[in-house]
């Protein structure tokens, strides 16, 4: 039995002391119609977000979250509960910010996703780009933090946990294949030296932290690791910052062709196999 590295837990904040001790009582007292769940990501279990969302749906409220944990650890149960209650369980901003990737596949149920690869983490993109420009790893991280892109504690980004959780969320929700985080091969950018990053850029094959998934006969294989990609690859065009615009298919939403959908996805983050 192989050892599995545990994800670092998010630091406790003062805000946690002010959270209601009983979410169900709060929902009843507020007569809430919608719950916006905004707790920090818990990589290991998805709690307490999972319990909050479940409580909201059982109460009869819609639930909206930007937390990836519930998608990775409890998606099917929450999805089915929402359907049984006639309520919405929305989580569009958990991956790729405002790009409507989950909504697209929800509205086009005849499309079956077989695989994807792309860049899902903005922080590492900025760090690698700044290292290409001559800064050290630490200097690049500080710049990303100064820009408001990197967290004060960027461990989840640097070590690939953020990419792994996002990959797992996409696999679980879009491929309908439950996957555990330890099943995703994960390697961050921490070990890349400035010399290696600049040499790769000079060769025309710069490093990017790439998330991959592919459906197989046994399930799904997935990975998050630094890869060298040619400058001609669409992923190289991804800006070293959070996306501020949305790419949309130009065809009618009622009947877009798979070819146009692939082209749209390729521009936005990489490649989707449909």
Secondary structure, 3 states (H helix, E strand, C coil): CCCCCCCCCCCCCHHHHHCCCCHHHHHHHHCCCEEEECCCCCCCCCCCHHHHHHHHHHHCCEEEECCCHHHHHHHHHHHHHHHHHCCCEECHHHCCCCCCHHHHHHHCCCCCCCEEEECCCHHHHHHHHHHHCCCCHHHHHHHHHHCCCCCCCCHHHHCCHHHHHHHHHHHHHHHCCCCCHHHEEECCCCCCCHHHHHHHHHCCCCEEEEEEEEEECCEEEEEEEEEECCCCCHHHHCCCCCCCCCCCCCCCCCCCCHHHHHHHHHHHCEEEEC
